[in-house]
Amino acid sequence: PPRCQVLVSELHRRVLLEYVRPLLQGRLVCASAKARARVAARLGDEARQLRELFTRL
C-alpha cells in the first residue's frame, strides 16, 4: 500500500540521517592500517545490517 511505502521511506531517511550525520561531521582519523581495516570492516558490517533491515521492510 502507498501509505506503508511512505512510512518505510521516511523511516529509511531518518535512520540514514542519524547514522550518516556523525560520520560526516567528524573526521575519522586512524593511526594505523590495522585501525583503518577494523573501521572499514565495522562500517561494512553496519551497512550490511541496515541493508538487511530495509530489505525486510
N, C-alpha and C positions, 0 to 999 in steps of 0.2 A: 504493500500500500504506500501511496505517496507520503502520508503523514509519518509513517515509520521510517522511510528513507530520509526525510528531513531531519528527524531526530538523530538517526545514526550519523548523518553528515555533520550535524552540529557537535555531537559527541566527539567525532573524529577530529574536527577542527580544534576543539578545546583541549583535548589530550595532546595533540601536536604542539599547540601553543605553549602549554605548560611544560612540555618535555624539551622543546627546542629553544625556548627563550633563554634559559640559563646557559645553554651551550653557546649561544650567540653573544650573550652579554659578557661572559668571562673568557679570557684567553686561556686555553688549556696548555699548560707547559709540562712536558715530560722530560725528566732528567736523563733518561737513557732510552736506548732502542727497546729494551725489555719492558720498560714502563709504557712506551708507546704501543707495543704489541698487546699488553694487557688492556689498555684503554680501548684500543681498536676492537679487541675480542669482546669486551663488555658492551660497547656500543652496538656491535653486530648482533650479540645475543638479545639486547633490548629491542633492537629493530625487528628481529625475528618474532619476538613475543608480541610486539604491537601489531605486526602484520597478521599473525595468527588470531589475535583478538578481533581485529576488524574483519577478517575473513569470516569468522564465525557469526558476526553480527549480520 
